[in-house]
Amino acid sequence: MVALKLFRIIIHFMLKIIFLPIQIVLTVLISMLDFASGVISVVFGLVGGIFVLLAFSFLFTSPIDWKMFMEALIFGSLIGALPHLVRYCGDTILMYIKVLLDMI
């Protein structure tokens, strides 16, 4: 019984050592994803903001084009929110993988 417990402790320790580089890589990937999404978020936010401003400019033209207003408003909102969605999904998936590996 004691030998079995000792074997389990050794195997558990070896798995922790084996999964340590994977944990480090996942942490670096999360940091890289956060940085890249911050930079991309600024760019996409500016482009989305331009489309939203363009949408409101359609309201001040003589023949008000409601269809173009709605299309530009929705497109600008989607473009502005896309990096946040990718960051949230990527962070969540990577964090769940880290938690799964940490439970071992």
C-alpha positions in Angstrom: 0.0 0.0 0.0 2.8 2.4 0.9 4.6 1.5 -2.3 1.5 2.3 -4.3 1.1 5.6 -2.6 4.8 6.4 -3.2 4.4 5.4 -6.9 1.4 7.8 -7.2 3.3 10.7 -5.6 6.3 10.1 -8.0 4.0 9.9 -11.0 2.2 13.0 -9.9 5.4 14.9 -9.4 6.7 13.8 -12.9 3.5 15.0 -14.5 3.8 18.4 -12.8 7.3 18.7 -14.1 6.3 17.6 -17.6 3.4 20.0 -17.7 5.3 23.0 -16.4 6.7 24.1 -19.8 3.2 23.8 -21.2 1.9 26.0 -18.5 4.7 28.5 -19.2 3.9 28.5 -22.9 0.2 29.0 -22.2 1.0 31.9 -19.9 3.1 33.6 -22.6 0.4 33.0 -25.2 -2.2 34.7 -23.0 0.1 37.6 -22.5 0.8 37.8 -26.3 -2.9 37.6 -27.0 -3.7 40.4 -24.5 -1.0 42.7 -26.0 -1.9 41.9 -29.6 -5.6 42.4 -29.0 -4.9 45.7 -27.3 -3.1 47.0 -30.4 -5.6 45.6 -32.8 -8.4 46.9 -30.6 -7.2 50.4 -31.1 -7.0 50.1 -34.9 -10.4 48.4 -35.2 -11.9 50.8 -32.7 -10.8 53.7 -34.9 -12.1 52.1 -38.1 -15.4 51.2 -36.4 -15.6 54.7 -35.0 -15.2 56.1 -38.5 -18.0 54.0 -39.7 -20.3 55.0 -36.9 -19.5 58.7 -37.5 -20.2 58.1 -41.2 -23.5 56.5 -40.2 -24.5 59.7 -38.3 -23.4 61.8 -41.3 -26.1 60.0 -43.4 -28.7 61.6 -41.0 -27.6 65.1 -41.9 -27.7 64.7 -45.7 -30.7 66.0 -47.6 -32.4 62.7 -48.6 -32.0 60.8 -45.4 -31.0 57.2 -46.2 -32.1 55.1 -43.3 -30.8 51.9 -44.8 -27.3 53.2 -45.3 -27.5 54.6 -41.7 -28.3 51.3 -40.2 -25.8 49.3 -42.3 -23.0 51.7 -41.4 -23.9 51.7 -37.8 -24.1 48.0 -37.5 -20.9 47.4 -39.5 -19.0 50.0 -37.4 -20.2 48.4 -34.2 -19.3 44.9 -35.3 -15.8 46.0 -36.5 -15.2 47.8 -33.2 -16.3 44.8 -31.1 -14.6 42.1 -33.0 -11.2 42.3 -31.3 -12.8 42.2 -27.9 -14.7 39.1 -28.8 -11.6 37.3 -30.1 -9.7 38.3 -26.9 -12.4 37.1 -24.6 -12.9 33.8 -26.4 -9.1 33.2 -26.7 -8.4 34.1 -23.0 -11.3 31.9 -21.8 -10.1 28.9 -23.8 -6.5 29.3 -22.8 -7.4 29.8 -19.1 -9.6 26.7 -19.1 -6.7 24.7 -20.6 -4.4 26.0 -17.9 -7.0 25.1 -15.1 -7.4 21.6 -16.6 -3.6 21.1 -16.6 -3.4 22.5 -13.1 -5.9 20.0 -11.8 -3.5 17.1 -12.7 
